[in-house]
């Protein structure tokens, strides 16, 4: 097939052209004709380029963790508002991975990544007028004032407290796994997972509350007379509401660690913990703000001329307001998504759309970790091969050139190192030394282990080649000229056998990558949070992950597999090109 | 020959001692005090003076009060007498601890090698005979892919396909939980749990196929094959009687070398499939900081590696009288 018919032509051409072509050009020509090898080269180079170039634009902190974004399947559906809703929206709210909207007729839509329970929208709700969205549950209220909830149904979240029966409801809000309702007469009722969201309604017992805002940890309330009260049971930074704003607050919003308020005079005040420059309120909104909303780490303000201004964290473009966001009627932000309903009922969204290859168990972007892991795996493999290369050439060169006792000693040494059981020894060294050193030290140690235990193949090869070359004329000539022995070996002989060494090094590179991945997979290689293709698979061993969160193991496996297969195909092609006689075998 | 074996044995012993000193030194560098670990449980119940006394007693009992060279000598002396020390986690002698996993590993490896040779050698021969046909080329590419993909990835793929999507094999473990089979039924159950790990191991069969193919092709390019063909012998006779017999020399070396490997567990496969063999024991002992066990097993692996080397060389010498050992 591929080699069968073509080969005889090829062979002849090699013999003919060798007379007018340098051996190097013959090798290149042979290589270019081998489609499999070239395919391998192209695949490897593209993976390599991707891993080293893309992270320049695309950055995430390696220590980043976000429980609300964990185990998200690949896709970009978070902002895919259904077309029926697009020009007819009444309310839109966002959860961490999905959105819920209500159109002007009171019909509920859901999009994004929904759990099974979230999809079970109650059928008999009638005309829904308002919704609130938490981590994975939804709270809705219809025009008759009836409350409905669906989604995550443990921790008592699905049970609407009986004391709300017959009460008129003014505001609803949903936090991480908690629901909060404000009645018309200013009372606050909350239920759900109180250990995750630690709030208490006791703080506002004597106040008439207008609305409540919740984030993933706590909640704050705004009273009818413009006061802000934290609902947190324990002390938090949000408790320190600036005294001067009390009684003047119109609107409130929360991020993860900070709270913001719009005052009657249109100024914006932020307090709590300053993260992602959240305290730096843009000057142009001061005095003009009418509404405010907050996501995980950003704030958006609507000014009196109907435009939106956002600031804070922008890693998912959640603080980059699109130009068409004008004539704003209603603004909502949740997690990393934002939505504006314009006066004409049309919808503009921006922020996090989803993840190309999903996220892992700590909410980290799998695509980014594959890129970074590729850098790590390839760097470790490359440096390990360089070490193998250096020791192999040195030992093989000296051994082959001098022969005799030196040869015997060095080859015995090589034999011992070669017969050491690699994986067990690497495991033990990594377990014993690895605990004592830093993350970077550990990576360097892996490279050294791979390098110092794997040079024997190259040494044997170099020795055999040097033995074959050392009595040739050019060596004799060099000796006659009085060239030093060191230079004869490494300047004259080794360059002549370089092609074969390079072939061996290519294949060693793939082997080193595999070994590093194996060690990291077992938890004895590159340690978290630094990714490598092997340790990304480390926590994918359970059947639950293998079946449900397939993207967490499929993508790293595919990239690692593609990479090693392509290197090996290329190495094989290179060997055939360097040594055309091997083809005849 | 006898002189050569003696020389090699002496050399193995020297290497073994050098490595044991090296490893012992590394293990001594590890933080953590086994004597402290031993008396930790009594800390609450006794007074500080008594605790200190117990601790010193434990140190004396474990021999930790002596200088490191002396500790090494007594450790080595015990090993030579067959006493590998106590596991700090399971609190039983290492010798007893290693027994059952060793049986499991050997069982898994024996079945694996039977399949490996039964499939690999015929396929290798067929590839060499049908060199450069579609069959050969596609198998070359397939084996290349098989060799390049690490075992843990093929394991994940096979678990997903054949234990989760189409549940014909158990995901991991060695016996069906709660079934309590006895006799022949228990044996079948054991084999059933062995199936998936062995299939995964067999994805690396390409190494053997390529080796056999190369050896046979080398033999087929020899002059005596041309002579045999010129005599008008049947192609089958040429291949199996003339070429393959000569190709058997390197193949036998390969087989013998790998058969020594049946005592060493495949760490990754055993861990992934919860196969309680020596590989998993090694990983577990490292994870639980049970360094007495890890150290003994490491010495065992080293001995195995050195022995495999010697046996392979001897085997070459036996099957090929032309090879002279010196």
Interface residues (C-beta under 8 A of the other chain):
Chain A: X1 X2 X3 X4 X7 X36 X412 X415 X416 X418 X419 X420 X421 X423 X424 X425 X427 X428 X429 X431 X432 X433 X435 X436 X510 X514 X517 X518 X521 X522 X523 X524 X537 X540 X541 X543 X546 X547 X550 X553 X557 X560 X561 X564 X565 X567 X568 X569 X572 X584 X585
Chain B: X11 X15 X19 X23 X26 X27 X29 X30 X31 X132 X133 X134 X137 X141 X144 X145 X147 X148 X149 X150 X151 X152 X153 X156 X157 X159 X160 X163 X164 X165 X171 X214 X217 X218 X221 X264 X267 X268 X271 X272 X282 X283 X286 X287 X291 X294 X297 X298 X301 X302 X304 X305 X306 X308 X309
